[in-house]
């Protein structure tokens, strides 16, 4: 067999399978891909264009441009009161995707157990397996608004547990974790000596309460790798740029892998990300306000047509229950696509515990949401 056992064992993403169906149907309203419908704000694009005009076409330092690391350090200090040394504690990566892969590879040895929310973002499980680690799912419960608790986590800790992955605001449910619970999770991480990878890519997209960054909690900076990005808040998915901030020992280990695999993040994207942090604030606020309007529209709309859903608190996802239809989440999604041309993603693409739900990404113009709701209603009535 030419293909390695690890690569063979990776299943294709459940999301991709659905996107392949897209090519077969036209006039679809797609709630599928988790990305902003907005184009990157102009000042950011312009910074990229100017950088190209000036001939910025080379590699940067493996760690990323010093100015960008300094700006990220300032940003984290201003926003969350956490101070990171831009020289040794911050690494610029090719999206949070790369940052996550580096973190898990830098931390996990064969057989180490990694705690993962279930459902969760599709990459965590396969990347953990590719690193040789063992993913251990922590079921999220609808009754608790899909928000993870210290108690849920503690139940899954064994002598082999090394890493806890947290993602909040959360893909695919839109849940978040509030201060009271975060403090309990921090206490648990300390007591059971867990390293936390905190994927806070949706930190700016929060509609109720405030986002508290995990490393800002007492004692947590020394045991957390914070992952942050530009894809979602600044509508920069295609630029492929993100960062990791954490203890020097871990960031330097990540850098050792990064320098041989990725070398550096694209320079144009780094220059544009710098502009995003310096001048993108107003447009981020406008986009967040618009997501919030859509969030209210879709939550109310889904409830009115009879789909039970927890109100999302952040990101741009809602995760309604389809259990009452009697269909599996794949059957529901496939039939909704073929019969009413509305694309949603089956919840089981995000883990076993996502069965019985579908993910709707509401990063779509309100008119599209308003057009889709009657289609979903018609579909439900036919069942
Ligand atoms: N983390 C989460 C929770 C996500 O939802 C996504 C993308 O959907 C990513 C990471 C990947 O982000 P990036 O575009 O920065 O690689």
Boltz pocket constraint, residues with backbone or C-beta under 6 A from the ligand:
constraints:
  - pocket:
      binder: B
      contacts: [[A, 34], [A, 94], [A, 95], [A, 96], [A, 97], [A, 98], [A, 121], [A, 167], [A, 169], [A, 171], [A, 199], [A, 201], [A, 228], [A, 229], [A, 230], [A, 231], [A, 237], [A, 240], [A, 241], [A, 242]]
      max_distance: 6.0
